[in-house]
Amino acid sequence: MSLTVQTEQRADMVVVSVAGELDMATAPQLQDQISDLLEKGRTRLVFDLAEVSFCDSTGLSVFVRAKNSTDDAGGTVRLAAPQRGVLRILEVSGLVEVLRTYPTVDEAVSAQEALD
């Protein structure tokens, strides 16, 4: 299955909407998009995962790298609306404690705005 990645600017954040399966074959596509955003100085990222049907360890590593890169630049990474299977992987891996996860994109954006 393929992966679709779209971005939308919301205030000083970028919502990155991801759809499809995030695995070894498709993770580089998302990583390239993230790298482009970081090169443009976009360091506050919210990943909308509502349409991600599958995520393996390679996909998880993309989010960890994004968090490390944005942290180094004074930014943030938020995950939003993961489906049950993706949320379970985040929980089992312990990454739900590292990558802030919210039920909706709006809640993730609002949480960031509250910190500003």
RODREN-307127 format. One record per residue (C-alpha): residue number from 1; x, y, z. Coordinates in steps of 0.25 Angstrom, whole numbers, plus 5000, padded with zeros to 4 digits. Example, Ala and Ser with C-alpha at 12.3 -4.5 7.8 and 13.67 -1.06 7.14 Angstrom:
REM residues 2
<atom seq="1" east="5049" north="4982" up="5031"/>
<atom seq="2" east="5055" north="4996" up="5029"/>
This chain:
REM residues 116
<atom seq="1" east="5000" north="5000" up="5000"/>
<atom seq="2" east="5005" north="5014" up="4998"/>
<atom seq="3" east="5006" north="5026" up="5007"/>
<atom seq="4" east="5000" north="5040" up="5005"/>
<atom seq="5" east="5006" north="5052" up="5012"/>
<atom seq="6" east="5000" north="5065" up="5012"/>
<atom seq="7" east="5003" north="5078" up="5020"/>
<atom seq="8" east="4995" north="5089" up="5025"/>
<atom seq="9" east="5000" north="5102" up="5032"/>
<atom seq="10" east="4992" north="5105" up="5045"/>
<atom seq="11" east="4997" north="5117" up="5052"/>
<atom seq="12" east="5012" north="5114" up="5055"/>
<atom seq="13" east="5010" north="5099" up="5054"/>
<atom seq="14" east="5010" north="5090" up="5042"/>
<atom seq="15" east="4999" north="5079" up="5042"/>
<atom seq="16" east="5005" north="5067" up="5035"/>
<atom seq="17" east="4994" north="5058" up="5030"/>
<atom seq="18" east="4998" north="5044" up="5028"/>
<atom seq="19" east="4990" north="5033" up="5021"/>
<atom seq="20" east="4993" north="5018" up="5018"/>
<atom seq="21" east="5003" north="5009" up="5023"/>
<atom seq="22" east="5015" north="5014" up="5030"/>
<atom seq="23" east="5026" north="5003" up="5029"/>
<atom seq="24" east="5040" north="5001" up="5023"/>
<atom seq="25" east="5036" north="5003" up="5009"/>
<atom seq="26" east="5028" north="5016" up="5012"/>
<atom seq="27" east="5035" north="5022" up="5024"/>
<atom seq="28" east="5046" north="5029" up="5015"/>
<atom seq="29" east="5035" north="5037" up="5008"/>
<atom seq="30" east="5030" north="5043" up="5021"/>
<atom seq="31" east="5045" north="5045" up="5026"/>
<atom seq="32" east="5048" north="5053" up="5013"/>
<atom seq="33" east="5035" north="5062" up="5016"/>
<atom seq="34" east="5040" north="5064" up="5030"/>
<atom seq="35" east="5054" north="5068" up="5026"/>
<atom seq="36" east="5048" north="5078" up="5016"/>
<atom seq="37" east="5040" north="5084" up="5027"/>
<atom seq="38" east="5052" north="5085" up="5037"/>
<atom seq="39" east="5061" north="5091" up="5026"/>
<atom seq="40" east="5050" north="5102" up="5024"/>
<atom seq="41" east="5050" north="5105" up="5039"/>
<atom seq="42" east="5037" north="5098" up="5042"/>
<atom seq="43" east="5040" north="5091" up="5056"/>
<atom seq="44" east="5026" north="5090" up="5062"/>
<atom seq="45" east="5019" north="5078" up="5056"/>
<atom seq="46" east="5006" north="5071" up="5058"/>
<atom seq="47" east="5005" north="5058" up="5051"/>
<atom seq="48" east="4990" north="5054" up="5048"/>
<atom seq="49" east="4990" north="5039" up="5048"/>
<atom seq="50" east="4975" north="5037" up="5047"/>
<atom seq="51" east="4977" north="5030" up="5033"/>
<atom seq="52" east="4990" north="5022" up="5037"/>
<atom seq="53" east="4985" north="5008" up="5036"/>
<atom seq="54" east="4998" north="5001" up="5040"/>
<atom seq="55" east="5011" north="5006" up="5046"/>
<atom seq="56" east="5024" north="4997" up="5048"/>
<atom seq="57" east="5037" north="5000" up="5056"/>
<atom seq="58" east="5042" north="5007" up="5044"/>
<atom seq="59" east="5030" north="5017" up="5044"/>
<atom seq="60" east="5032" north="5019" up="5059"/>
<atom seq="61" east="5046" north="5022" up="5057"/>
<atom seq="62" east="5042" north="5034" up="5047"/>
<atom seq="63" east="5034" north="5040" up="5059"/>
<atom seq="64" east="5046" north="5038" up="5069"/>
<atom seq="65" east="5056" north="5045" up="5059"/>
<atom seq="66" east="5046" north="5056" up="5057"/>
<atom seq="67" east="5045" north="5058" up="5071"/>
<atom seq="68" east="5060" north="5058" up="5074"/>
<atom seq="69" east="5062" north="5068" up="5062"/>
<atom seq="70" east="5051" north="5078" up="5066"/>
<atom seq="71" east="5055" north="5077" up="5081"/>
<atom seq="72" east="5069" north="5081" up="5077"/>
<atom seq="73" east="5063" north="5093" up="5069"/>
<atom seq="74" east="5054" north="5097" up="5080"/>
<atom seq="75" east="5041" north="5091" up="5074"/>
<atom seq="76" east="5031" north="5080" up="5077"/>
<atom seq="77" east="5025" north="5068" up="5071"/>
<atom seq="78" east="5011" north="5064" up="5075"/>
<atom seq="79" east="5003" north="5052" up="5070"/>
<atom seq="80" east="4988" north="5052" up="5067"/>
<atom seq="81" east="4977" north="5043" up="5065"/>
<atom seq="82" east="4984" north="5030" up="5064"/>
<atom seq="83" east="4975" north="5018" up="5060"/>
<atom seq="84" east="4974" north="5007" up="5071"/>
<atom seq="85" east="4985" north="4998" up="5065"/>
<atom seq="86" east="4995" north="5010" up="5064"/>
<atom seq="87" east="4992" north="5014" up="5078"/>
<atom seq="88" east="4995" north="5000" up="5083"/>
<atom seq="89" east="5008" north="5000" up="5076"/>
<atom seq="90" east="5012" north="5013" up="5083"/>
<atom seq="91" east="5007" north="5008" up="5096"/>
<atom seq="92" east="5015" north="4995" up="5095"/>
<atom seq="93" east="5027" north="5001" up="5091"/>
<atom seq="94" east="5027" north="5012" up="5102"/>
<atom seq="95" east="5027" north="5023" up="5092"/>
<atom seq="96" east="5013" north="5028" up="5096"/>
<atom seq="97" east="5021" north="5034" up="5108"/>
<atom seq="98" east="5032" north="5040" up="5099"/>
<atom seq="99" east="5023" north="5045" up="5088"/>
<atom seq="100" east="5011" north="5053" up="5093"/>
<atom seq="101" east="4999" north="5047" up="5087"/>
<atom seq="102" east="4985" north="5054" up="5086"/>
<atom seq="103" east="4971" north="5049" up="5082"/>
<atom seq="104" east="4969" north="5060" up="5071"/>
<atom seq="105" east="4978" north="5069" up="5063"/>
<atom seq="106" east="4970" north="5081" up="5069"/>
<atom seq="107" east="4974" north="5076" up="5083"/>
<atom seq="108" east="4989" north="5075" up="5079"/>
<atom seq="109" east="4989" north="5089" up="5073"/>
<atom seq="110" east="4982" north="5095" up="5085"/>
<atom seq="111" east="4991" north="5088" up="5095"/>
<atom seq="112" east="5003" north="5094" up="5088"/>
<atom seq="113" east="4996" north="5108" up="5087"/>
<atom seq="114" east="4994" north="5107" up="5102"/>
<atom seq="115" east="5009" north="5106" up="5104"/>
<atom seq="116" east="5012" north="5119" up="5096"/>
